Amino acid sequence: MNIAKLRNSPSHGARLRRTALALAIATSAGMTGQVLAQATTSTIFGTAPAAAGETVQIVGGAGFNRTVPVDSTGRYSVTVPVGTYTVNLLQNGNIVQSQANITPKVSGAQAVNFIEAGASAKNAQNLSTVTVTGNALPAIDVTSTREASVITAEQLKHLPVARSGEAIALLAPGTVQGAGMLGNGPTGQPMVSFGGSSVAENAYYINGFNTSDPLGNAGGITLPYGSISQQETLTAGYGAEYGRSAGGVISQIGKSGTNDWHFGGQALWQPAFARANYINTHYVNPRSDIPGQTAGSIYDYRNRDSRWENVYDAYVSGPLIKDKLFFFIAAESDKQQRTNVQSVEAGTVYYRKYSMPKFYGKLDWNINDSNILSLTGVRNKEQYSASIYDYNYAPNNNYSQNSVGAFNSLDQSFKNAFSIWIAKYTSYITDNLTLDAMYGKMRGTYYTVQPAYPGFDPTLAHIIQGGRANPALWPNGKPPQNNNANTNVPSPDHKSSTTNLRLDLDWKLGQHDIKFGIDNMTTIDMGDGSAMSGPGYAWDYDKAPSATVPFVGSDVSQAPFVDATGNYPNGAGGYIVSKYVFVTAAAVKVSQRAQYIEDNWQITPNLLLNLGLRNDQFTNYNPDGVPYVRLTKPQWAPRLGFSWDVFGDSTLKVYGNAGRYYLALPAGVALREASGSTYVQSYYTYSGIDANGVPQGLTPIMSHGLTQGPGVPVSNNNEYGQPLDPNTVRSTNLKAEYQDEFVLGMQQQINPSWVYGVQGTVRKLGRIVDDVADTRTQCAQLLAQNPGLTDTNCSDYALQGSVLINPGSTNQFRISDGHGGYYSYTVSPEQFGFPKASRKYYALEAYLEHPFDGKWQGKIDYVFSKSYGSTEGPVQSNIGQGGSSVSATTQWDYGQLMQYANGVQANSRKHVLKAYGTYQVTPEWTVSGILTVASGTPKSCLGYYGPGETNPGNGYGAFYHWCGGVPTPGGSTGYTPWIHPLDLSVEYRPEWADKKLGFQLQVHNVLNEQKMTQAYEHYGSTAIPNPRYGQPFATETPRYVQFGVTYDY
């Protein structure tokens, strides 16, 4: 759409030989496998002497107590919730041996073996000589056909990680932070790109419930940091139980209560005095000759910016009824204050306040040894308010003379909140049959209001692009502005609701472990939309690339069209202003249904196959409850994987997987693609600008919108508020986005202390969904394929100005015939001028890991990768289109916009090295650190079209892959600098406090590196260069220090 959318178990004491013990470990793996990776569970498996009356009992602190038989081959396997367990070997009901402190990772398997010393399992009949080997575990999980990153609460206590699920995910290989222009997720956290995919292609889970952003799939809801028991980050090769993601998965498991009482709290301070100054931003374009905007002139005086943050949290947990009913409750308060000086064009400073309280609660009821019921509650809230003051920039970059002026206004305040409740029931129907049922609901409220203040004038129109106004007419020598700081006012009644139902049945049948189930989710977006602030419109200043050619279009008889400014008084310089109106309102729904089946088949003691198949169905509804996208035919997504325990001793694994992953359209797409939105501009030349930034001496410009005449409203996408026919808002042969993925890897234990691995990944985007706005090409094909129609029919039948298509494919369209029927026509990619929609990602990863041995733990990971093609996916990072523009970006609106789009994608970092670890210096002192070294992302240069630097199509301006008349595909104009952030932590837990009391100091970005991470990429034209081109849009966060005090009982 138009630019307005803008992963320790202890290892062996010595290398295992291929003895009966090794064979027992490998064969026991046949009873586990990935099928037990249910997002919230783990597996304990192993071997024991095959003797009469022999059973294995698993006992957990949360009252978990299951006893299972040992089969005739001496094997057992139990699926357990995430937690810490004691594993007992029983004969005739009496404990013979026991192994304590078994803590398997989520979606993982941990072996606990009871083998007679010096004998094979089958000959071990004398239980009195059984030796427990549960703590001699391979560091490689041969039951998994993929690699996952799991970070535990114990690791989070030490590592200097920012307090968010996204920051934890960035420890995983193949993840990079999303572009700064894309903003933040629904709770204010930066977003993450997985394996070359966009930030809008990920899935989030809390205790198995899908918590992805319900509106644009941009991020998701996560747990309060102190409530995280484990976080699993899946970057590739996830099984058939996962769907609705072509990127990655962030799956968090919350803490639970046990039979022991625990309580504690934490206080964290990030004081402003311990934070380095932000670097200033300057204009850097040497071609700019605008006074005050030449290269070297100050753009944003950020040295004055400041920030402090205080976090307080507390928790309590324990048994309500011993062995039966347990609870865990935690609350967190996070408050921030920030001072942000705005650009010289804005001339203001914002004093911002944020409050982000969070709550987590969990109740676990062991109804009996075979039935468990868990209830989870989560609440996240973000509140914001700000006072705005004038900021006076001194001339000639004389920063010491800058000053804060008078009160200007109050910014719009908002209060966004998400409440989640989840119920999960687990029934161990038999030793071989387990049922899991989960149902949950997430409610979102989005409340924004413009508070009144002294001097508030609700009639003032907001000023857009004041710096693009004619400098000769700037009031008081400054770009026009006023104290209305917002273009739109979001609906105060906006709410969302998401429900998720899962039923999973796990059946162990010989060498097969079969799991199948359903995964249904419904999202309702209510009262969404926005209205214009002020009088119902804003003033948008601009400058045409030429005063002698039409500003929009080329033919006055074809809409949209806006004449050349030079034909009107005061238009010779190309200066133009428009009355801008953008209004949306909708209540829409998305229904997503899925069924899956998965079999983990232990073909031989050393070879495991994972065979899965998933079928997704997606239906999107418009405000009238009528489907406008119905993708309910089978969308088969095969998932295949293997794990080969090469030597049978879990010291060398070769694994691989292949799969297809489908993605639905998020609810927010309907806001403009299936609802009656209004997006129009009326164009004028002007002779003056008053003190409030309002243009004076207006002369309307001949335009063609719905009608033709001077100053008539023009919409580049035919958005005139008219109702939209659900049968014409998408191509009739529309299909869902999907991506294919192939992974091959190996892991090897070098010695008892070290493991290394290598993995190769290939991802190929098969299809995407986006919108097209090229009504002229559509009209031409409508007329060519329907004899008897004329040009006027394109308007008479309300040719859809924005239609959802599969870009790069041949699409079939419909248009009303005005009598209850439809005309049909087909448009090929060649006719639109589109390249094939492509995105290819390849990566080679190598890692070396030292599991925790009581002294230290560390991992170093290097990824060489490249993401390239004609599209990043459903977002466009280089112009900041995500959120409400997901799958409705500018890129596919016109063929000219896609010329030379093929190149390195905006989220591609060729080299990324990550290293993190923890070292216990003494029993009381622990140090840890995280180092990331990453090459830069490709810069874009977006200017006017072609060698002649024209503005074809609907007049998008500097949004084409051309600069100065030269093609500029992604990466052709260079890359941002390498970055090297280093975070360090030291912690002291004194013996005199029984190590319950802890003091911690963290230093983030120790080197205070503030490299540019994204550039401003709009070039302008040769004649009218954009002074901001090339300057940093986003940089690394300055060094800051966090002090912390923790108490855990």
Secondary structure, DSSP 8 states (H G I E B T S, - for coil): --TT--------SS---SSHHHHHHHHHGGG-SGGG--SSEEEEEEE----TTEEEEEEETTS-EEEEE--TTSEEEEEEESS-EEEEEEETTEEEEEEEEE---TT-EEE--EEETTS-TTT---GGGEEE-TT---SS-TT-SS-EEEEEHHHHHHS---SSHHHHHTTSTTEEE--GGG-B-TTS-B-EEETT--TTS-EEEETTEE-B-TTT-SSB----GGGEEEEEEE-S---TT--S-SS-EEEEEE----SS-EEEEEEEEE-GGGB-----EE---TT--STT-STTSEEE-GGG-EEEEEEEEEEEEEEEETTTEEEEEEEEEEEEEEEEE-BTTT-EEEEEEEE--EEEEEEEEEEETTEEEEEEEEEEEEEEEEEEEEEE--GGG-GGG-EEEEEEEE--EEEEEEEEEEEEEEEEEETTEEEEEEEEEEEEEEEEE----TT--TT---EE-GGGS-GGG-GGGS----S---SEEE-TTEEEEEEEEEEEEEEEETTEEEEEEEEEEEEEEEEEEEEESTTT-EEEEEE-S-SSS-SB-S-TTSSSEE--GGGSTT-TT-EEEEEEEEEEEEEEEEEEEEEEEEEEEEEETTEEEEEEEEEEEEEEE-TTS-EEEEE-S--EEEEEEEEEETTSSSSEEEEEEEEEEEE---GGGHHHHSS--EEEEEEEE-SEE-TTS-EES-EE-EEESSSEEET--B-TT--BS----TTTSB-TT---EEEEEEEEEEEEEEETTEEEEEEEEEEEEEE--EEE--HHHHHHHHHHHSTT--HHHHHHTT--SSEEE-TTS-EEEEEE-SSS-EEEEEE-HHHHT-----EEEEEEEEEEEE---SSEEEEEEEEEEEEEES--SS-BGGGTB-GGGTT--STTSSHHHHTT--EE-TT--SEEEEEEEEEESSSSEEEEEEEEEE---B---EESBTTTTB--TTT--S-BSEETTEE--TTTT-B---B--EEEEEEE--GGGTT-EEEEEEEESTT----EEEE--EEE-SSSB-TTTTSEEEE----EEEEEEEEE-
